[in-house]
Amino acid sequence: MRELQIVDAAELATAYAAADYVVVLDGDSLPLRVGLPATDLEAYAPAARYAFITAWNPASQPRSDSANEAADALLVAQLDAIGAVRHPAWAQDPDGGWREPGWLVVGLGEDDLLRLGLEFGQAGVLDWHAGEPVRLRMLMPRPSAAFGVANTEWVAG
């Protein structure tokens, strides 16, 4: 497991919560937003639980495309090994200046999601149950300055 070294975890959580997330199902791009229900997505792919995870840019530190693609291939292999249903997805900042590929995973248990997020050095993942708002799960201790980051849970520490 990698240890995250984030200069400003509260700022990072705010950015993740404000990001646009998109899932591709049957050629359609379906948006996700932290704090809102994913009604269209849930109608397309009914399940009890959903998650968004990526292996790109651990701890939000830019890496080369080749390093990110290698990490993604390892994540895909682990998802496939546990029989997880996955769909291509991405996250991007609202201005479109940053975009990162990832996966919408249907039915992945909380323990597996958190384990994979930590193993791949991610600062956060998305996770929610059908009919509930999408929530951000930050995989680090909650900083004292993290007040007001709605729909965010700090998992570590």
N, C-alpha and C positions, 0 to 999 in steps of 0.2 A: 504494500500500500504506500502511495506517495503522500508526503506531508505537504499541504498547501502553504505557500508563503504569499499571502495577499496583503498588499499595502493598505488597502481600504476596503474591507469586506462589506461594509454598509453601502458604499458607493457601488460596488459590484452587484450586490443584491438588488439595488434600485435599478441598475441597468438591465439585469436579467428580467426583472418583473415588468419592465417597460418594453422589452423586446417583442418583436413579432415572430410568431412561430407558425410554420406552414407544414401541413402533411399532404402528401400526394397519394390519392386513392383512385384507382381506375382512371387515371389521367386528369382528375380534378384536383385543384389545389384548395385545401380547406384550412382556414386560419384558426389559430389558437391564441388566446390571450390569458395571461395569468389573471386570476380573479373573476373570469367569466366562464359560464358553462360552455362546453364544446358540443352543442346540440347537433349541428350538422355532421360533425365527425362521428358522434355516437350513433346517429341514424344510419350512417354508411357502414360502420363497423361495430355492431353491438357487442358489448362486453361489460363485465363488472368493473374492470380497472384498466387504467391507461397510464402510460409514462412516455416521457421524451428523454432520450439520453444521446450523448455524443461521446466520441473518444478524441475529438479534435482539440487542439490547443489546451492541454492540461493547465489548470489554475489560471486560465485566460491569458497564458503566455504564448504569443505566436510561435509556431513551429513551421517547418517546411512542409509543402504539400506531400512530399514522399513520406516524411515521418508521420504526418496525420493520416495518410492513406494506410500505412502499415498498422497504426493503432486501430483504425476503423476496421480493418480486416480481422484483427484479433477480437475486437468487440463482436463483430458479426459471427465469428466462429463460436464464441461463447454463447451468444444468444441462440444460435442454431443448435448447439449442444444441449441446451436445456429445453428446446422445443418452443421457444418464444416466437410468436407471430409478430413480424416487424414490417413496417412500411417506411419508405423514404420520407424524410422530413428535413427541415432546416430551421435555423434561428437567424434573425438579422436585427440590426438596430433599426429603429423607426425611420431613419434617414436613408437606409440602404447602403451605408458605407462599410458595413461589416456583415458577412454572411458565413454561417458555419453549418455544414451538413450534419445530420444526425438521424435518429430513428424514432418513430412512434412505435412503441411496443405495447401490444394488447395482452392483457391478462398476466403481466409479469408481477410476481409477488414483491412485497416491500423489501424483504430481506435481500432478494437477488438484485433489485434495483439499487439499493444503497451499496451493496457489496461491489457491484460493477462500477457505479459512479466513483467510489473511492479508489478502486483498483486502477481505473483509467485517469485518476487525478483530477476529476471534475469538481468544480467549486459548487455546482448545483445541478439539479435535475428537476423535471416537472413530473407531477404525480397527481392523479385524482381518481375518484370513483364516479361511475356513471351518474349523471344528474347533478353532480356537485361542481362548483367552480374549480378550474385548473389552479393548482397550488405549486408554488416554488419551494423546493426543499434544498436549503443551503447545507452543504456537507462540511461544515466548519463551525467552530464555536460562535455564538452570537456576540457581536461586538457591542459595547455599551452605546454606541452611536446608531444602532440599528432600529431606532424607534420609527414607526410610521411606514414600514415596508409591508404593505397589506398583502395578505394571502401568502405569506412567507413563513416557513418553519425552519428553524435552525436545528439541525439534527445532531451535530457533534457538540461536545463540551458542555 
